[in-house]
Amino acid sequence: MNTELKTPQVSTLIQDPASVDAAIESRFSARAYLPRPVERVVLEDILRVAARAPSGTNTQPWNVYVLQGQPRDALVTQVCAAHDLLVAKPALAQEYAEAYDYYPTQWVSPYIDRRRECGFGLYGVLGIGKGDRDKMHAQHQRNFKFFDAPVGLMFTIDRVMGRGSLLDFGMFLQSIMVAARARGLHTCPQAAWNNFAKIILPHIGAGESEMLVCGMALGYADESALVNTFKTTRVDAESFTHWVE
Ligand SMILES: Cc1cc2nc3c(=O)[nH]c(=O)nc-3n(C[C@H](O)[C@H](O)[C@H](O)COP(=O)(O)O)c2cc1C
């Protein structure tokens, strides 16, 4: 074999496959964080690693806005106020429409069942009953505080890009979340912010051509928080895998 032809990427052996699996499997949506700040160099590292995510024809359609300290806190204040107002005046909903449909307009089984299991499971852990609107609102509002995470990320994409680029974006987001795990950090991807793009985009300095894809909380998870004991289930791989023979 001509070893001179070997490229480092081809010849790289993962020395410890179990830690790759552990980084993936220990990721969950953390919804309570410690105030401990995250060093900029760590964030830079995570984003550098995540930039290796694949994308169709290597278009790399992602933009990331990192919010910490005052810019983060100012956004939290504005969006929490808007969210409160929206709940008080539901007619305002049209003003806060999402730029793209993240969820189907018509829910069907099994997705609606899984969605319900997720919602009831989370509320169950928090002791929030079915009709307890105030507590539900307060929990939803936690999104707009990044669940107290010191780092908030906002992701945008150029509006000219096609639907396929959202696939690329998903891989980028997962790469961030896994790279964060490798550094002792946790995350929560957040589509909840999408309704408030008209506040967020000017705040972060995004251009007119950019669409908000989602937000993400990032930080050191609060291990003592009840909400972080909530673990979602998964269907077995067997049930979604079709061996074509
Ligand atoms: C793109 C995306 C957006 C999400 N948006 C929110 C959100 O706004 N708020 C929230 O609490 N969880 C959000 N989640 C987390 C999901 O509820 C969670 O991933 C799912 O229930 C599986 O649980 P796990 O992440 O703990 O494994 C989002 C997840 C994804 C992938």
Ligand as a Chemical Component Dictionary entry (heavy atoms), coordinates in Angstrom:
data_LIG
# 
_chem_comp.id                   LIG 
_chem_comp.type                 NON-POLYMER 
_chem_comp.pdbx_formal_charge   0 
_chem_comp.three_letter_code    LIG 
# 
loop_
_chem_comp_atom.comp_id 
_chem_comp_atom.atom_id 
_chem_comp_atom.alt_atom_id 
_chem_comp_atom.type_symbol 
_chem_comp_atom.charge 
_chem_comp_atom.model_Cartn_x 
_chem_comp_atom.model_Cartn_y 
_chem_comp_atom.model_Cartn_z 
_chem_comp_atom.pdbx_ordinal 
LIG C1  C1  C 0 -34.896 22.704 16.206 1  
LIG C2  C2  C 0 -35.408 22.418 17.598 2  
LIG C3  C3  C 0 -36.163 23.385 18.260 3  
LIG C4  C4  C 0 -36.570 23.167 19.580 4  
LIG N1  N1  N 0 -37.232 24.157 20.251 5  
LIG C5  C5  C 0 -37.454 24.044 21.577 6  
LIG C6  C6  C 0 -37.953 25.141 22.319 7  
LIG O1  O1  O 0 -38.233 26.212 21.773 8  
LIG N2  N2  N 0 -38.104 25.008 23.653 9  
LIG C7  C7  C 0 -37.791 23.828 24.308 10 
LIG O2  O2  O 0 -37.938 23.766 25.528 11 
LIG N3  N3  N 0 -37.326 22.758 23.623 12 
LIG C8  C8  C 0 -37.128 22.848 22.274 13 
LIG N4  N4  N 0 -36.595 21.802 21.575 14 
LIG C9  C9  C 0 -36.207 20.589 22.291 15 
LIG C10 C10 C 0 -37.103 19.393 21.982 16 
LIG O3  O3  O 0 -38.279 19.449 22.710 17 
LIG C11 C11 C 0 -36.286 18.136 22.323 18 
LIG O4  O4  O 0 -35.168 18.061 21.466 19 
LIG C12 C12 C 0 -37.065 16.838 22.203 20 
LIG O5  O5  O 0 -38.164 16.823 23.067 21 
LIG C13 C13 C 0 -36.158 15.643 22.482 22 
LIG O6  O6  O 0 -35.623 15.756 23.790 23 
LIG P1  P1  P 0 -34.063 15.869 24.083 24 
LIG O7  O7  O 0 -33.515 17.005 23.263 25 
LIG O8  O8  O 0 -33.979 16.160 25.552 26 
LIG O9  O9  O 0 -33.426 14.586 23.675 27 
LIG C14 C14 C 0 -36.256 21.949 20.235 28 
LIG C15 C15 C 0 -35.542 20.962 19.523 29 
LIG C16 C16 C 0 -35.134 21.199 18.235 30 
LIG C17 C17 C 0 -34.331 20.134 17.529 31 
# 
loop_
_chem_comp_bond.comp_id 
_chem_comp_bond.atom_id_1 
_chem_comp_bond.atom_id_2 
_chem_comp_bond.value_order 
_chem_comp_bond.pdbx_ordinal 
LIG C1  C2  SING 1  
LIG C2  C3  SING 2  
LIG C2  C16 DOUB 3  
LIG C3  C4  DOUB 4  
LIG C4  N1  SING 5  
LIG C4  C14 SING 6  
LIG N1  C5  DOUB 7  
LIG C5  C6  SING 8  
LIG C5  C8  SING 9  
LIG C6  O1  DOUB 10 
LIG C6  N2  SING 11 
LIG N2  C7  SING 12 
LIG C7  O2  DOUB 13 
LIG C7  N3  SING 14 
LIG N3  C8  DOUB 15 
LIG C8  N4  SING 16 
LIG N4  C9  SING 17 
LIG N4  C14 SING 18 
LIG C9  C10 SING 19 
LIG C10 O3  SING 20 
LIG C10 C11 SING 21 
LIG C11 O4  SING 22 
LIG C11 C12 SING 23 
LIG C12 O5  SING 24 
LIG C12 C13 SING 25 
LIG C13 O6  SING 26 
LIG O6  P1  SING 27 
LIG P1  O7  DOUB 28 
LIG P1  O8  SING 29 
LIG P1  O9  SING 30 
LIG C14 C15 DOUB 31 
LIG C15 C16 SING 32 
LIG C16 C17 SING 33 
# 
